[in-house]
Amino acid sequence: MTDIVNIIADEINVQTAQVNAAVKLLDEGATVPFIARYRKEVTGGLDDTQLRTLENRLSYLRELSERRSVILKNIDEQGKLTAELSQAINGAQSKTDLEELYLPYKPKRRTKGQIAIEAGLEPLADALFNDFSLQPEEVAAQYISVEKGIADEKSALEGARYILMERFAVDASLLKKVRHYLQQNAVVEAKVIAGKEKEAAKFSDYFEFSEAIKSIPSHRALAIFRGRNEGFLTLSLNADPNQDENQKSSIVETMISEHLGFKWQGKAAEPYIKQVVSWTWRVKIMTHMETELFAEIRERAETDAIKVFASNLKDLMMAAPAGAKVTMGLDPGIRTGVKIAIVDQTGKLLDTATIYPHPPQNAWDKSKRTLANLIRKHKVELISIGNGTASRETDKLAAELIKEESDVKLTKIVVSEAGASVYSASETAAAEFPDLDVSLRGAVSIARRLQDPLAELVKIEPKSIGVGQYQHDVNQSALSKSLDSVIEDCVNAVGVDLNTASVPLLARVSGLSKTMAQNVVEFRNQSGGFSSRNQLKKVARLGPKAFEQCAGFLKIVGETTHWMLQRSTQKPTPLWKKSQLRMMSRLKT
């Protein structure tokens, strides 16, 4: 554990005592928001970004340590664990390096090289490897054995070749050199599969594509992998993109020869050994490296895509709320009409309707009259318009209405409707509005997300909010973990009103599970609301540990809390500044 702490401390440039303190808190069940806000004195002021990095690296390095222990045990049981090998394994800092050190000792199916060894051809391979002056055919003739399946010199030399190839291909230090060279110099190439040009039109930019693997951006990498997965593109690795046509061997083959200490002096066995080197690269190492580097490119691209997704989600969820105003939500549609939902200052549904201002009905004036009547009836202050199909046309309708109804103070804002349809058909929406048509639930969500984006968007699965690139192509587990962390950080940065928050919102509070959140709401309904956060101790299954973590992130209107005082003294983050300015600008218009 000491090594892990030291590594993390170096990576995030902090003291080992700070890392030790954070690890102890995480292992005790504390969440990142709780530690970042309420345990600064324990961790020496580690912020949420440092803690997220620490948490992720801690998980990775612990998995690496567990795998290292398994590998050491397996090699030791084979009786092949030397002091040098043990030192190399203990020094491996990545899963890739660790697995390559284990490769020669990893149980595997019988290979051609193993079969050749069983047939007694290893001495032949060793002889040709150690003495290039030997005549391969002459030496191989000594190993012909019909009983062992070695019919002639050619068969013997073929068996020896596979022995040497497999020996070279598991040399961890050689693989490390080759990988480094390829990472810096190789290119990935994509070509359209012959005969599929028409079907693959959306991938036309990649019909004849080549780019260095060290610099290919995430969106292009994910695009070519999608093209391959859909059966339109073939991908390959070009290890020597700048190789001269007159060169007899590739740069990597030369690298292998130099690593093995081969010096070509025109001796009898050299053509045979050169062929072994060439086959080692083309048959063994290149295939292995292509698979590994493509996985590396994909992982890097997915990481970048997930970061973009997380950043966009944070911007969306942390947009400044319009606040407690009666709001009309318009879910635009053409043939099916524009769905209307009006909610009060607290988000409670007041009324619904459907209008048909667009083709084929074209009931433009009638739709404006319906809207005007609803606005006057419920004293609507804000109009929230979804940005989907027919959004521009519906925005124009609202603009005309506001101009004509000049005596009514109205502001219209177009909002992202990402995930509204998913919410409409969700269990959460069904529980909130069991008797409301699915199509109208989306309009409710559009209205509420203007009032308080965070409170409404937490009800939707993060991936369904759709603010990222190639979201269905990336690692879904990693994506979910990242987005869940974003939501957790956003919710706990803003705080939650204990007397109005929904179950999905409470479930995102530090220390609270979905079951606890449900119990909080049930207690609130039965008791008529919370007058003090200490009443949380009476909620079923909400123990002292959960109370310690959640209490500071929960607020009660009218109650002066340490949490509220602390937030009031903090400077707004740049994100909030931008969001507030953006919202103020929109409200003025």
Summary of the structure (lengths in Angstrom):
residues: 589
radius of gyration: 32.7
end to end distance: 57.8
largest distance: 106.8
contacts: 1844
relative contact order: 0.07
helix: 60%
strand: 9%
